[in-house]
Amino acid sequence: MARLVTLALREKGHEVTVVRSEVPDNFKGPTHDFDCPILQWNQQDKVHAAIVASDFVVYHIGNHLGFHQGCLNWLTVSPGIVCLHDYYLGNLFYGAYDTERETGKAIVRNWYGEEISQRYFTYKSSDEFISQTNLLAPMTEWICSMAVAVLTHSGWAIDRVLRSCPGPVNVVPLAYEALTDVVSESITRSEDEVFRLITIGHVNPNKRVRSVIQAIAASPRLREKIEYELVGFVEESIRIELIRFATKHNVRLKIAGEVDDTALATAIRRADAISCLRSPILESGSASVIEAMLEGKPTLVTNAAHYSEIPDGCVVKIRPENEIADITAALEQLYSNPQQSLIIGARAKEYARVNHSASQYADAVVEIAEQCLSSSAALDALRFYSSVAQAWGAPLSMVSHSELLNPLKIFED
């Protein structure tokens, strides 16, 4: 996505320098072709020089410290525009403050209160941590408060962004492209062939794989006709558990695991339908859904959060409160009515092509950068008075007190 937007910005005449933000151990790996200079975030002097020479700094931030460590390092030094890929940033925050828990708890306390801060680092598993914090303490505000502006990919949960970001906040759909250059021909099912259903991406509980297996098992015809394939990284313990679960329910389950782009493209093209169900929903936009729609595949999504913003008729929406029964009914309909599947896929492809373009996203980056110019005086004043108050020993709660903030309204015009 970052490569697509960078290339679009360059095509529009802008100069771009890319800074790799992964943990340093990952710098040995390959990168995409950005057609511009690429730095590593820990090359301090070079990155600082690039920032000084730039009009704006743009940070792509999601919920994984391994990908975004450099963004956290530089965002506090040089605030910029944040492209917010995930509304839930708990894993990112936990990784950043796991060795500085008292500081981490103070930040959690500032946004969510004492009780939540005391529990934050005590959960026994990742699943428990996410289930207990994704609604109460998503850490969205933590990142957005450090940004000068935020580009988010849906209107869902945007109140947290608006409440915490001091600058402009705009919504623009995630930029993406189909894997058309990898596999050129779509593969379709004949009437008596197996119906191929796939889920793509890192296989974890929020992908609802167990629910899909149960939904297939609920219908004798689906059990006979559907082959369900998982394409993406899966931990060995989860792989064994899912194989046992599918065998118990007499469902044909194929686990491809992590694959290269060619194999991924082939799996998508061979699929008759794609399951992109999620619960809990943590991201602000789903690349898997966009990829499925761009390939013209009927796609199952959870009818909640940003998925509910996709127009009816472009995807198959599953009610979370009636998940298994809805999945069964949807798969029965898709299997028995291939023509309707083609119609849904065609609508999805056109919608995704128009709404998820890199050119549109690049224009949004430039637009919000221009909006930042008019808010820079107010932000500079806020930072100055906040730093003075903190130097005097003011707690974080005092910095947001109305008696400090109200006089700063003179900068709003």
WOQUIBEL-V106051 format. One record per residue. N is the residue number from 1. RES is the residue in one small letter. OMEGA is omega in degrees with one decimal (none if undefined). Layout:
[[N | RES | OMEGA] [N | RES | OMEGA]]
This chain:
[[1 | m | 179.3] [2 | a | 177.7] [3 | r | -179.4] [4 | l | -178.2] [5 | v | 177.7] [6 | t | 179.0] [7 | l | 178.5] [8 | a | 177.6] [9 | l | 179.2] [10 | r | 178.0] [11 | e | 179.3] [12 | k | 173.7] [13 | g | -179.6] [14 | h | 175.2] [15 | e | -175.5] [16 | v | 167.7] [17 | t | -179.6] [18 | v | 176.2] [19 | v | 177.0] [20 | r | -173.0] [21 | s | -179.3] [22 | e | 169.7] [23 | v | -172.9] [24 | p | -179.8] [25 | d | -178.1] [26 | n | -179.2] [27 | f | 179.3] [28 | k | -177.2] [29 | g | -178.9] [30 | p | 175.2] [31 | t | 176.3] [32 | h | 176.7] [33 | d | -179.9] [34 | f | -179.5] [35 | d | 177.8] [36 | c | 179.4] [37 | p | 178.5] [38 | i | 178.0] [39 | l | 171.6] [40 | q | -171.2] [41 | w | -179.6] [42 | n | 169.4] [43 | q | -165.5] [44 | q | -175.3] [45 | d | -178.5] [46 | k | 179.7] [47 | v | 178.9] [48 | h | 179.1] [49 | a | 178.9] [50 | a | 178.7] [51 | i | 179.7] [52 | v | -177.4] [53 | a | -174.6] [54 | s | 174.0] [55 | d | -179.5] [56 | f | 174.5] [57 | v | -179.4] [58 | v | -179.4] [59 | y | 170.9] [60 | h | -174.1] [61 | i | 175.7] [62 | g | -167.5] [63 | n | 179.6] [64 | h | -177.3] [65 | l | -179.0] [66 | g | 178.5] [67 | f | -165.1] [68 | h | -179.2] [69 | q | -179.3] [70 | g | 177.4] [71 | c | 179.0] [72 | l | 180.0] [73 | n | -173.7] [74 | w | -178.8] [75 | l | 179.0] [76 | t | -179.2] [77 | v | -177.1] [78 | s | -178.5] [79 | p | -178.7] [80 | g | 178.6] [81 | i | 178.8] [82 | v | 168.7] [83 | c | -169.8] [84 | l | -176.4] [85 | h | 179.1] [86 | d | 173.0] [87 | y | 177.1] [88 | y | -176.9] [89 | l | -177.4] [90 | g | 179.6] [91 | n | 176.6] [92 | l | -178.4] [93 | f | -179.5] [94 | y | 179.3] [95 | g | -177.8] [96 | a | -173.0] [97 | y | -179.7] [98 | d | 179.5] [99 | t | 177.2] [100 | e | -168.4] [101 | r | 179.1] [102 | e | 175.2] [103 | t | 178.6] [104 | g | 179.5] [105 | k | 178.1] [106 | a | 178.4] [107 | i | 177.5] [108 | v | -179.6] [109 | r | -178.6] [110 | n | -175.4] [111 | w | -168.4] [112 | y | 175.3] [113 | g | -173.7] [114 | e | -174.2] [115 | e | -179.5] [116 | i | -179.1] [117 | s | -178.6] [118 | q | 179.5] [119 | r | -162.6] [120 | y | -175.4] [121 | f | -174.0] [122 | t | -173.6] [123 | y | -169.6] [124 | k | 179.9] [125 | s | 179.0] [126 | s | -179.9] [127 | d | 178.6] [128 | e | 179.2] [129 | f | -178.6] [130 | i | -177.5] [131 | s | -176.9] [132 | q | -175.5] [133 | t | -170.7] [134 | n | 177.6] [135 | l | -174.9] [136 | l | -175.9] [137 | a | -176.4] [138 | p | -179.6] [139 | m | 173.6] [140 | t | -175.9] [141 | e | 180.0] [142 | w | -180.0] [143 | i | -173.2] [144 | c | 178.8] [145 | s | 179.6] [146 | m | -176.5] [147 | a | 171.1] [148 | v | 177.8] [149 | a | -179.9] [150 | v | 167.2] [151 | l | 178.5] [152 | t | -166.9] [153 | h | 175.0] [154 | s | 178.4] [155 | g | -179.4] [156 | w | 177.6] [157 | a | -176.4] [158 | i | 179.0] [159 | d | 178.5] [160 | r | 179.0] [161 | v | -179.2] [162 | l | -177.6] [163 | r | -171.3] [164 | s | -179.3] [165 | c | -178.3] [166 | p | -177.9] [167 | g | -178.0] [168 | p | 177.3] [169 | v | 179.7] [170 | n | 177.0] [171 | v | 174.7] [172 | v | -179.5] [173 | p | 178.0] [174 | l | 177.4] [175 | a | -178.8] [176 | y | 175.9] [177 | e | 178.3] [178 | a | 178.4] [179 | l | -174.2] [180 | t | -178.6] [181 | d | -178.2] [182 | v | 177.9] [183 | v | -168.8] [184 | s | -173.3] [185 | e | 174.7] [186 | s | -179.2] [187 | i | -175.6] [188 | t | -175.2] [189 | r | 169.4] [190 | s | -168.4] [191 | e | -173.6] [192 | d | -178.3] [193 | e | 177.2] [194 | v | 176.9] [195 | f | -174.9] [196 | r | 176.2] [197 | l | -179.2] [198 | i | 166.7] [199 | t | -178.2] [200 | i | 178.8] [201 | g | 179.6] [202 | h | -176.2] [203 | v | 176.0] [204 | n | -173.1] [205 | p | -176.1] [206 | n | 175.4] [207 | k | 174.5] [208 | r | -178.0] [209 | v | 179.6] [210 | r | 178.7] [211 | s | 178.7] [212 | v | 177.9] [213 | i | 178.8] [214 | q | -179.9] [215 | a | 177.0] [216 | i | -178.0] [217 | a | -177.5] [218 | a | -177.7] [219 | s | 178.1] [220 | p | -178.6] [221 | r | 179.1] [222 | l | 177.5] [223 | r | -178.5] [224 | e | -168.6] [225 | k | -171.4] [226 | i | 166.1] [227 | e | -176.1] [228 | y | -175.0] [229 | e | 175.5] [230 | l | -177.3] [231 | v | -177.9] [232 | g | -177.9] [233 | f | 176.9] [234 | v | 177.1] [235 | e | -174.3] [236 | e | -179.2] [237 | s | 178.4] [238 | i | 178.2] [239 | r | -179.6] [240 | i | -179.5] [241 | e | -177.3] [242 | l | 176.8] [243 | i | 178.6] [244 | r | -178.6] [245 | f | 179.5] [246 | a | 178.6] [247 | t | 178.8] [248 | k | -176.9] [249 | h | 178.3] [250 | n | 178.8] [251 | v | 178.2] [252 | r | -178.8] [253 | l | 176.9] [254 | k | -179.6] [255 | i | -178.2] [256 | a | -176.4] [257 | g | -178.9] [258 | e | -175.6] [259 | v | 177.1] [260 | d | -175.2] [261 | d | -178.4] [262 | t | 179.4] [263 | a | 178.0] [264 | l | -179.8] [265 | a | 179.1] [266 | t | 179.7] [267 | a | 179.6] [268 | i | -178.7] [269 | r | -180.0] [270 | r | -174.7] [271 | a | 171.2] [272 | d | 177.0] [273 | a | -178.4] [274 | i | 176.8] [275 | s | 176.4] [276 | c | -179.8] [277 | l | 179.9] [278 | r | 167.8] [279 | s | -0.3] [280 | p | 178.6] [281 | i | -171.5] [282 | l | -173.2] [283 | e | 177.7] [284 | s | 176.2] [285 | g | -173.9] [286 | s | 176.6] [287 | a | -179.7] [288 | s | 179.2] [289 | v | -179.1] [290 | i | 179.1] [291 | e | 179.4] [292 | a | -179.4] [293 | m | 179.3] [294 | l | 177.6] [295 | e | 176.1] [296 | g | -178.6] [297 | k | 172.2] [298 | p | -169.4] [299 | t | 177.2] [300 | l | 177.4] [301 | v | 175.6] [302 | t | -176.9] [303 | n | -179.5] [304 | a | 175.4] [305 | a | -175.2] [306 | h | 178.1] [307 | y | -178.5] [308 | s | 178.4] [309 | e | 177.3] [310 | i | -176.5] [311 | p | 174.0] [312 | d | -179.6] [313 | g | 177.0] [314 | c | 177.0] [315 | v | 176.1] [316 | v | -172.8] [317 | k | -177.5] [318 | i | 179.4] [319 | r | -178.0] [320 | p | -179.1] [321 | e | 179.9] [322 | n | -164.5] [323 | e | -172.1] [324 | i | 179.7] [325 | a | 178.8] [326 | d | 178.2] [327 | i | 178.7] [328 | t | -178.7] [329 | a | -179.3] [330 | a | -179.7] [331 | l | 174.7] [332 | e | -178.3] [333 | q | -179.8] [334 | l | 179.9] [335 | y | -173.2] [336 | s | -176.0] [337 | n | -179.1] [338 | p | -179.7] [339 | q | 177.2] [340 | q | 176.5] [341 | s | 178.9] [342 | l | 179.3] [343 | i | 178.6] [344 | i | 179.8] [345 | g | 179.3] [346 | a | 177.1] [347 | r | -179.1] [348 | a | -178.1] [349 | k | -179.9] [350 | e | 179.3] [351 | y | -178.3] [352 | a | -179.7] [353 | r | -177.4] [354 | v | -168.4] [355 | n | -175.0] [356 | h | -177.8] [357 | s | 177.7] [358 | a | 179.4] [359 | s | 178.5] [360 | q | -179.6] [361 | y | 178.0] [362 | a | 177.1] [363 | d | 179.8] [364 | a | 176.8] [365 | v | -179.7] [366 | v | -178.9] [367 | e | -178.2] [368 | i | 174.2] [369 | a | 177.7] [370 | e | 177.3] [371 | q | -179.6] [372 | c | -178.9] [373 | l | -177.6] [374 | s | -179.2] [375 | s | -173.6] [376 | s | -179.3] [377 | a | 179.0] [378 | a | -179.9] [379 | l | 177.9] [380 | d | 179.1] [381 | a | 178.8] [382 | l | -179.4] [383 | r | -178.6] [384 | f | -177.2] [385 | y | 175.9] [386 | s | 179.6] [387 | s | 177.6] [388 | v | -179.4] [389 | a | 179.4] [390 | q | 176.5] [391 | a | 176.7] [392 | w | 178.7] [393 | g | -179.0] [394 | a | 174.8] [395 | p | -178.5] [396 | l | -178.8] [397 | s | -179.2] [398 | m | -178.7] [399 | v | 179.6] [400 | s | -178.4] [401 | h | -176.6] [402 | s | -178.7] [403 | e | 174.1] [404 | l | -173.5] [405 | l | -174.5] [406 | n | 178.6] [407 | p | -178.6] [408 | l | 178.8] [409 | k | 176.9] [410 | i | -179.2] [411 | f | -173.9] [412 | e | -179.6] [413 | d | none]]
